[in-house]
Amino acid sequence: KTNWWFVGRRSLIVRLFKGVKDKKILEVGCGTGITLSAIKNNEVLGVDNSKFLVKNHVIDNVVLGDANDLRFKNNSFDGIVTHHVIEHIDDDRLFLSEIKRALKPGGFAIIGTPNRERLARVFADIFTGKRKFPWWEHKREYTKEDLQNLKADAGFKDALIYSKFFGLHSHSLIAGFSRCPGLLERWCNFLFLVLVK
């Protein structure tokens, strides 16, 4: 059975890499490397903290590691991508500093995370009440304003925030729009913070 939630999430990242080629790309929190396998024409490497996922990787270059202690030299990568990771990490500012350290000058990072105010959560909160963090395995979740504050502290040269996907999803179904209509951005599903060193 196809996991439409995962396929949709991966396709969002792959679209952000359209036109990027001949770069050295790291994915932090890569799982088995399935997203990296879809990023064509680049040298890709993945790191994850799950021994099981690293053991069952689908690309050659997946290693065990810690997002807040990337065991790579300074200025190692042209690009770093991570999705559904930053909300799990105790110290998000340390995470961004590690990403910055590992990036080459002029390199970019794409950090995807669920929007705390996504449509599904708005509906759920009506019936279950507001969540208190840490919630489930998330240490925190972000709004666009939260990411604006985070990027201001990160010390990168340039930064943008994209709102992606508006609708409802489960592990077996996605219903919505890949591009979030401007008036509905507040309730989009995912936020992508794009940083340039």
C-alpha positions as CSV (number, residue, x, y, z in Angstrom):
1,K,0.0,0.0,0.0
2,T,1.4,3.4,-1.0
3,N,2.1,5.8,1.8
4,W,0.8,9.0,0.2
5,W,1.8,11.1,3.1
6,F,5.5,10.1,2.7
7,V,5.4,10.3,-1.1
8,G,3.9,13.8,-1.0
9,R,6.4,14.9,1.6
10,R,9.3,13.6,-0.5
11,S,8.0,15.3,-3.6
12,L,8.0,18.7,-1.9
13,I,11.7,18.3,-1.1
14,V,12.6,17.1,-4.6
15,R,10.8,20.1,-6.2
16,L,13.0,22.4,-4.1
17,F,16.0,20.8,-5.7
18,K,14.9,21.3,-9.3
19,G,17.8,22.7,-11.3
20,V,20.4,21.9,-8.6
21,K,23.2,19.7,-10.0
22,D,26.8,18.8,-9.4
23,K,26.6,19.7,-5.7
24,K,27.5,17.8,-2.6
25,I,24.3,17.4,-0.6
26,L,23.8,16.1,2.9
27,E,20.4,15.0,4.3
28,V,20.2,15.1,8.1
29,G,17.6,12.7,9.4
30,C,17.6,10.8,6.1
31,G,16.0,7.5,7.3
32,T,16.8,4.9,4.6
33,G,17.9,7.6,2.1
34,I,14.8,7.3,0.0
35,T,14.5,11.1,-0.5
36,L,18.1,11.3,-1.4
37,S,17.7,8.6,-4.0
38,A,15.2,11.0,-5.8
39,I,17.6,14.0,-5.8
40,K,19.3,13.4,-9.2
41,N,22.6,14.8,-10.6
42,N,24.2,15.5,-7.2
43,E,26.6,13.7,-4.8
44,V,24.4,12.7,-1.9
45,L,25.1,11.6,1.7
46,G,22.7,10.9,4.5
47,V,23.0,10.8,8.3
48,D,20.4,9.4,10.7
49,N,20.4,8.4,14.4
50,S,18.4,5.2,13.8
51,K,20.7,2.1,13.5
52,F,17.8,0.2,12.0
53,L,17.1,2.7,9.2
54,V,20.8,3.2,8.5
55,K,21.2,-0.6,8.2
56,N,18.3,-0.7,5.7
57,H,19.4,2.2,3.5
58,V,18.5,2.4,-0.2
59,I,21.6,4.4,-1.3
60,D,25.3,3.8,-0.7
61,N,26.1,6.7,1.5
62,V,24.1,6.6,4.7
63,V,25.8,6.8,8.1
64,L,24.9,6.8,11.7
65,G,25.1,10.2,13.4
66,D,23.8,12.9,15.6
67,A,22.1,16.0,14.2
68,N,23.7,18.3,16.8
69,D,27.2,16.8,16.3
70,L,27.7,16.3,12.6
71,R,31.0,14.5,12.2
72,F,32.0,16.4,9.1
73,K,34.7,19.0,8.5
74,N,33.9,22.6,8.3
75,N,32.7,23.8,4.8
76,S,32.0,20.3,3.6
77,F,28.7,20.6,1.8
78,D,27.1,22.7,-0.9
79,G,23.6,22.0,0.5
80,I,22.0,20.4,3.5
81,V,18.4,19.3,3.6
82,T,16.4,18.1,6.6
83,H,12.7,17.5,7.0
84,H,10.7,16.6,10.1
85,V,13.9,16.8,12.2
86,I,14.2,20.2,13.9
87,E,11.0,19.8,15.9
88,H,12.5,16.6,17.5
89,I,15.8,18.2,18.6
90,D,16.4,19.6,22.1
91,D,18.5,22.6,21.0
92,D,17.3,24.0,17.6
93,R,19.8,26.8,17.6
94,L,22.7,24.4,18.1
95,F,21.3,22.4,15.2
96,L,21.4,25.4,12.9
97,S,24.9,26.3,14.0
98,E,26.1,22.8,13.1
99,I,24.4,23.1,9.7
100,K,26.1,26.4,9.2
101,R,29.5,25.0,10.2
102,A,29.2,22.1,7.8
103,L,28.1,24.3,4.8
104,K,30.5,25.8,2.4
105,P,30.4,29.6,2.0
106,G,27.5,30.4,-0.3
107,G,26.0,27.0,0.5
108,F,22.3,26.5,1.3
109,A,20.2,24.7,3.8
110,I,16.5,23.6,3.4
111,I,14.8,22.9,6.7
112,G,11.3,21.5,6.5
113,T,9.0,21.2,9.5
114,P,5.3,20.9,10.2
115,N,3.4,24.1,10.7
116,R,2.1,24.3,14.3
117,E,-1.1,26.0,12.9
118,R,-1.7,23.5,10.1
119,L,-5.4,22.9,9.2
120,A,-5.6,19.4,10.7
121,R,-4.2,20.6,14.0
122,V,-6.7,23.5,14.1
123,F,-9.5,21.0,13.8
124,A,-8.0,18.6,16.3
125,D,-7.4,21.3,18.8
126,I,-11.0,22.3,18.7
127,F,-12.0,18.8,20.0
128,T,-8.9,17.9,22.1
129,G,-7.7,21.3,23.4
130,K,-4.4,23.0,22.7
131,R,-1.4,20.8,22.8
132,K,1.4,21.5,25.3
133,F,5.0,20.8,24.3
134,P,6.8,18.5,24.4
135,W,3.9,16.7,22.6
136,W,4.2,13.1,21.3
137,E,7.9,13.1,20.1
138,H,7.9,16.8,19.1
139,K,9.9,19.1,21.4
140,R,8.2,22.0,19.8
141,E,6.5,23.0,16.5
142,Y,6.9,26.2,14.6
143,T,4.8,28.9,13.0
144,K,6.1,31.2,10.2
145,E,6.8,33.9,12.9
146,D,8.8,31.4,15.0
147,L,11.0,30.6,12.0
148,Q,11.5,34.3,11.4
149,N,12.8,34.7,14.9
150,L,15.0,31.5,14.6
151,K,16.5,32.7,11.3
152,A,17.3,36.1,12.8
153,D,19.5,34.3,15.4
154,A,21.1,31.9,13.1
155,G,23.6,34.3,11.4
156,F,23.1,33.2,7.9
157,K,23.6,35.6,5.0
158,D,20.1,35.2,3.6
159,A,16.9,33.4,4.4
160,L,13.5,32.7,3.0
161,I,10.4,30.9,4.3
162,Y,8.1,28.9,2.0
163,S,4.6,27.7,2.9
164,K,3.8,24.3,1.3
165,F,0.7,22.2,0.9
166,F,-2.7,23.2,2.2
167,G,-5.1,20.4,3.0
168,L,-5.6,17.3,5.1
169,H,-3.5,14.2,5.1
170,S,-3.1,10.8,6.7
171,H,-0.7,7.9,6.0
172,S,-2.9,6.6,3.2
173,L,-4.4,9.8,1.7
174,I,-3.5,13.4,0.9
175,A,-6.2,15.8,-0.2
176,G,-5.2,19.4,-0.8
177,F,-3.0,21.8,-2.8
178,S,0.7,21.5,-3.1
179,R,1.0,25.3,-3.4
180,C,-0.6,27.0,-0.5
181,P,-2.9,29.9,-1.5
182,G,-1.6,33.2,-0.1
183,L,-4.6,33.9,2.0
184,L,-4.4,30.5,3.6
185,E,-0.6,30.4,4.3
186,R,-1.2,30.6,8.0
187,W,-2.8,27.2,8.0
188,C,-0.4,25.4,5.5
189,N,0.9,22.0,6.4
190,F,4.7,22.5,6.0
191,L,7.1,25.4,6.4
192,F,10.5,25.3,4.6
193,L,13.2,27.6,6.0
194,V,15.8,28.2,3.2
195,L,19.1,29.6,4.5
196,V,22.2,30.7,2.6
197,K,25.6,30.9,4.3
